[in-house]
Amino acid sequence: MTQGRIIPTSVEFMDSLSVQTAYAYLEERLPHPEIGAMLLVEVDGTSQDQVEAEYNAIV
C-alpha cells in the first residue's frame, strides 16, 4: 500500500476466533469457513472516484 502511495485511514487485523465470533453475533454465515484471519483496510478520499481508485489498488 505505501509503495503505491496509498495511506490507509485504518488497518485492522482480525484473527480466526474474532472473525467467527463477530459473524456468530451478527447471525451471519462466513463466506469462507476455513478463513484464518481477516484484514480490514479503510481508505479516505475527497471524491468517490479517489476512494474507489485506492480500493482497487489495494485489492
C-alpha contacts under 8 A as a table, 3 or more apart, distances in Angstrom:
res1	aa1	res2	aa2	distance
1	M	4	G	5.25
1	M	5	R	6.45
1	M	6	I	5.21
1	M	7	I	6.87
1	M	8	P	7.88
1	M	57	A	7.87
1	M	58	I	6.32
2	T	5	R	4.76
2	T	6	I	5.30
2	T	7	I	6.13
3	Q	6	I	7.43
4	G	57	A	7.75
6	I	54	E	6.60
7	I	43	V	7.41
8	P	11	V	6.80
8	P	41	V	6.59
8	P	42	E	5.75
8	P	43	V	4.79
8	P	44	D	7.15
9	T	41	V	7.65
9	T	42	E	5.37
9	T	43	V	5.08
9	T	44	D	6.15
10	S	41	V	5.91
10	S	42	E	5.18
10	S	43	V	7.17
11	V	39	L	7.08
11	V	40	L	5.66
11	V	41	V	4.61
11	V	42	E	6.43
12	E	39	L	5.78
12	E	40	L	5.00
12	E	41	V	6.54
13	F	37	A	7.28
13	F	38	M	5.93
13	F	39	L	4.70
13	F	40	L	6.38
14	M	18	S	5.74
14	M	19	V	6.09
14	M	37	A	5.60
14	M	38	M	5.06
14	M	39	L	6.32
14	M	40	L	7.89
15	D	18	S	5.38
15	D	19	V	6.30
15	D	36	G	6.60
15	D	37	A	4.44
15	D	38	M	6.49
16	S	19	V	5.16
16	S	20	Q	6.12
16	S	35	I	6.47
16	S	36	G	4.95
16	S	37	A	4.82
16	S	38	M	7.49
17	L	20	Q	5.14
17	L	21	T	6.02
18	S	21	T	5.10
18	S	22	A	6.10
19	V	22	A	5.20
19	V	23	Y	6.23
19	V	37	A	7.13
19	V	38	M	7.10
20	Q	23	Y	5.25
20	Q	24	A	6.06
20	Q	30	L	7.49
21	T	24	A	5.08
21	T	25	Y	6.09
22	A	25	Y	5.12
22	A	26	L	6.24
23	Y	26	L	5.07
23	Y	27	E	5.92
23	Y	28	E	5.09
23	Y	29	R	6.52
23	Y	30	L	6.54
24	A	27	E	4.83
24	A	28	E	6.20
24	A	29	R	7.67
25	Y	28	E	7.76
30	L	33	P	5.37
32	H	35	I	5.60
35	I	38	M	7.54
43	V	51	V	6.46
43	V	54	E	7.02
43	V	55	Y	7.16
44	D	51	V	6.07
45	G	48	Q	7.15
45	G	50	Q	5.59
45	G	51	V	5.14
46	T	50	Q	6.69
46	T	51	V	7.67
47	S	50	Q	5.26
47	S	51	V	6.45
48	Q	51	V	5.19
48	Q	52	E	6.14
49	D	52	E	5.13
49	D	53	A	6.07
50	Q	53	A	5.07
50	Q	54	E	6.22
51	V	54	E	5.21
51	V	55	Y	6.08
52	E	55	Y	4.95
52	E	56	N	6.06
53	A	56	N	5.16
53	A	57	A	6.17
54	E	57	A	5.06
54	E	58	I	6.31
55	Y	58	I	5.26
55	Y	59	V	6.25
56	N	59	V	5.19
